[in-house]
Amino acid sequence: MRTFIHLMSSALLIAFAASTMVGCNNCENEDPRARIVNNGTDKASVQIWTTGGNTENINNIETGQTSDWRSFAPGLTNFTVSIQGANDTVLVVSMLSCMQYDIRISANNTVTAWSEDLQ
């Protein structure tokens, strides 16, 4: 019986430790970040207008490539995506603190945003 109680105590302790580590986000109001994932038909360039009125450009992202991360202030951010041989697309994303965003260009040049907790 003593062995059973010891094993159950150990199992509960391990389960508690594991549950506190899974999904643990230590982010404390960090600025959101974004990157461009280009799976489109040709190279892409993106102009980004941030909430604070700043403009940034990520140019010449080749098909099959992903840009480096860029951080911005939280709030509405406009991404104007220009793909050679296609119409420009404007995507407005409400960027939240402690989140990271993939701005994805699909094989048919559709632009979408995908988010997850900041890693």
MARKE-766448 format. One record per residue: residue number from 0; residue in three letters; x negated, z, y negated of N, C-alpha, C in turn. Coordinates in steps of 0.1 Angstrom, whole numbers, plus 5000, padded with zeros to 4 digits. Atoms other than C-alpha are relative to their C-alpha. Layout:
N
- NUM ALA X Z Y X Z Y X Z Y
...
***
This chain:
119
- 0 MET 4992 5000 5012 5000 5000 5000 4991 5000 4987
- 1 ARG 5009 4999 5011 4972 5009 4977 4993 4986 4997
- 2 THR 5005 5014 5002 4956 4974 4982 5010 4991 4994
- 3 PHE 4989 5009 5006 4989 4957 4975 5002 5003 4985
- 4 ILE 4998 4997 5014 4993 4976 4942 4988 4995 4992
- 5 HIS 5012 5005 5007 4957 4968 4932 5000 4985 4999
- 6 LEU 4999 5014 5000 4962 4931 4941 5011 4995 4990
- 7 MET 4989 5003 5009 4995 4930 4921 4996 5002 4986
- 8 SER 5005 4996 5013 4979 4947 4891 4990 4989 4995
- 9 SER 5010 5010 5003 4950 4922 4892 5007 4986 4997
- 10 ALA 4993 5013 5002 4974 4892 4895 5007 5000 4987
- 11 LEU 4993 4999 5013 4995 4905 4865 4990 4998 4989
- 12 LEU 5010 5001 5011 4963 4909 4844 4995 4986 4999
- 13 ILE 5005 5014 5000 4951 4874 4853 5011 4991 4994
- 14 ALA 4988 5008 5005 4986 4859 4846 5001 5002 4985
- 15 PHE 4999 4997 5014 4987 4877 4812 4989 4993 4992
- 16 ALA 5012 5006 5007 4952 4865 4802 5002 4985 4999
- 17 ALA 4998 5015 5000 4960 4829 4812 5011 4996 4991
- 18 SER 4989 5004 5009 4993 4829 4793 4996 5001 4985
- 19 THR 5004 4998 5014 4976 4841 4761 4990 4989 4996
- 20 MET 5010 5010 5004 4950 4813 4763 5007 4986 5000
- 21 VAL 4993 5013 5000 4974 4784 4771 5008 4998 4987
- 22 GLY 4992 5002 5012 4988 4769 4739 4995 5008 4988
- 23 CYS 5004 4991 5010 4968 4793 4718 4994 4991 4988
- 24 ASN 5004 5008 5011 4963 4778 4683 4994 5010 4990
- 25 ASN 5007 4991 5009 4938 4796 4661 5000 4995 4986
- 26 CYS 5000 5006 5013 4946 4774 4631 5006 5009 4990
- 27 GLU 4994 4992 5010 4952 4792 4599 5001 4992 4987
- 28 ASN 4997 5009 5012 4967 4768 4573 4989 4990 4998
- 29 GLU 5010 5010 5002 4940 4742 4579 5008 4987 4996
- 30 ASP 4994 5013 5004 4947 4708 4563 5002 4991 5012
- 31 PRO 4998 5009 4989 4962 4682 4586 4989 4989 5000
- 32 ARG 5009 5011 5000 4941 4653 4597 5006 4988 5008
- 33 ALA 4994 5012 4994 4948 4617 4608 4988 4990 5004
- 34 ARG 5009 5011 4996 4930 4588 4625 5009 4988 5003
- 35 ILE 4993 5012 4997 4940 4552 4631 4995 4995 5014
- 36 VAL 5002 5006 4986 4943 4538 4667 5005 4986 4999
- 37 ASN 4996 5014 5001 4943 4500 4666 5000 4993 5014
- 38 ASN 4998 5008 4988 4957 4484 4697 5008 4987 4996
- 39 GLY 4993 5012 5005 4971 4455 4676 4993 4987 5003
- 40 THR 5005 5013 4997 4964 4418 4676 4987 4996 4993
- 41 ASP 5012 5004 5007 4935 4418 4651 4995 5013 4992
- 42 LYS 5005 4988 5007 4914 4441 4629 5010 5004 4989
- 43 ALA 4991 4994 5009 4932 4465 4606 4993 5008 4989
- 44 SER 5005 4991 5011 4926 4482 4573 5012 5008 4995
- 45 VAL 4989 4991 5004 4946 4512 4560 4997 5006 4987
- 46 GLN 5001 4993 5013 4951 4524 4525 5009 5013 5001
- 47 ILE 4993 4987 4998 4962 4561 4524 5002 5006 4986
- 48 TRP 4997 4993 5013 4980 4577 4494 5004 5014 5004
- 49 THR 4997 4986 4996 4980 4615 4498 5009 5006 4990
- 50 THR 4991 4992 5008 5003 4641 4483 4994 5003 4986
- 51 GLY 5007 4997 5012 4977 4650 4457 4997 4988 4991
- 52 GLY 5002 5012 5008 4976 4614 4444 4987 4993 5003
- 53 ASN 5012 5006 4997 4943 4606 4460 5002 4987 5009
- 54 THR 4999 5012 4991 4937 4572 4477 4987 4999 5008
- 55 GLU 5011 5002 4991 4915 4566 4507 5002 4987 5007
- 56 ASN 4999 5012 4992 4907 4535 4526 4992 5001 5013
- 57 ILE 5007 5001 4988 4898 4530 4562 5000 4985 5004
- 58 ASN 5000 5015 4999 4887 4494 4566 4994 4995 5013
- 59 ASN 5006 5008 4989 4880 4469 4594 4999 5008 5013
- 60 ILE 5000 4993 4987 4891 4489 4624 5003 4989 5010
- 61 GLU 4999 5011 4990 4886 4464 4653 5011 5003 5010
- 62 THR 4991 4998 4989 4912 4459 4680 4994 5008 5011
- 63 GLY 5005 4992 4989 4908 4485 4707 4991 5012 4995
- 64 GLN 5009 4989 5005 4889 4509 4683 5009 5011 4993
- 65 THR 4993 4989 5006 4899 4543 4668 4990 5004 4988
- 66 SER 5008 4996 5012 4887 4554 4633 4996 5015 5002
- 67 ASP 5004 4986 5001 4871 4588 4625 5012 5007 4994
- 68 TRP 4989 4991 5006 4894 4617 4615 4998 5001 4985
- 69 ARG 5000 4997 5014 4903 4621 4579 5010 5011 4997
- 70 SER 4992 4989 5004 4917 4653 4564 5007 4998 4987
- 71 PHE 4992 5001 5013 4944 4655 4537 5007 5013 4997
- 72 ALA 4991 4988 5003 4965 4681 4519 5013 4998 5007
- 73 PRO 4986 5002 4994 4998 4688 4536 5010 4994 4990
- 74 GLY 4990 5006 5008 5028 4669 4524 5002 4985 5004
- 75 LEU 4997 5014 4997 5041 4633 4523 4987 4991 4997
- 76 THR 5012 5008 5001 5013 4608 4529 5005 4986 5004
- 77 ASN 4997 5014 4998 5017 4570 4527 4989 4993 5007
- 78 PHE 5010 5008 4994 4998 4548 4551 5005 4985 4999
- 79 THR 4997 5014 5001 4998 4511 4542 4990 4993 5009
- 80 VAL 5009 5006 4989 4985 4492 4573 5000 4985 4998
- 81 SER 5002 5014 5002 4972 4457 4568 4993 4995 5013
- 82 ILE 5005 5006 4988 4966 4437 4600 4998 4985 4997
- 83 GLN 5002 5014 5003 4951 4402 4597 5010 4992 5008
- 84 GLY 4991 5009 4994 4977 4376 4604 5014 5006 5001
- 85 ALA 4987 4993 4999 5007 4401 4601 5004 5006 4986
- 86 ASN 4995 4994 5013 5028 4416 4573 4995 5014 5000
- 87 ASP 5004 4986 5002 5017 4449 4558 5012 5009 5004
- 88 THR 4990 4990 4996 5035 4480 4571 4997 5013 4993
- 89 VAL 5001 4987 5007 5041 4512 4551 5007 5010 5009
- 90 LEU 4995 4989 4992 5045 4544 4571 4998 5012 4992
- 91 VAL 5000 4987 5007 5054 4577 4554 5000 5011 5010
- 92 VAL 5000 4989 4990 5044 4608 4573 4999 5013 4992
- 93 SER 5000 4986 5005 5052 4644 4564 4990 5008 5008
- 94 MET 5011 4994 4993 5019 4659 4573 5000 5015 4998
- 95 LEU 4999 4986 5001 5019 4696 4581 4987 5007 5003
- 96 SER 5012 4992 4998 4992 4722 4581 4998 5002 5015
- 97 CYS 5003 4997 4986 4975 4728 4615 5005 4989 5010
- 98 MET 4995 5011 4992 4986 4694 4628 4990 4988 4999
- 99 GLN 5008 5012 5001 4967 4662 4637 5008 4988 5004
- 100 TYR 4991 5012 4998 4982 4627 4637 4992 4988 5004
- 101 ASP 5005 5014 4996 4974 4594 4654 5010 4990 4993
- 102 ILE 4992 5011 5006 4986 4565 4633 4997 4988 5010
- 103 ARG 5003 5009 4989 4990 4540 4662 5006 4986 4996
- 104 ILE 4996 5014 5002 4991 4502 4659 5002 4995 5015
- 105 SER 4998 5005 4986 5007 4488 4691 4996 4985 5002
- 106 ALA 5004 5014 4997 5000 4455 4708 5009 4990 4993
- 107 ASN 4992 5009 5007 5029 4439 4689 5000 5003 4985
- 108 ASN 5002 4996 5014 5016 4454 4656 5010 5009 4994
- 109 THR 4991 4989 5005 5043 4481 4653 4991 5012 4997
- 110 VAL 5007 4988 5004 5030 4512 4635 5008 5012 5001
- 111 THR 4993 4987 4998 5040 4547 4645 4990 5011 4998
- 112 ALA 5008 4988 5002 5028 4582 4640 5003 5009 5012
- 113 TRP 4999 4991 4989 5022 4607 4668 4992 5013 4996
- 114 SER 5007 4987 5004 5013 4644 4662 4999 5010 5011
- 115 GLU 5002 4989 4991 5001 4674 4680 4992 5011 4992
- 116 ASP 5007 4989 5007 4986 4708 4671 4986 4997 4998
- 117 LEU 5014 5002 5003 4952 4707 4655 4991 5006 5011
- 118 GLN 5008 4996 4989 4926 4709 4682 4986 5005 4995
***
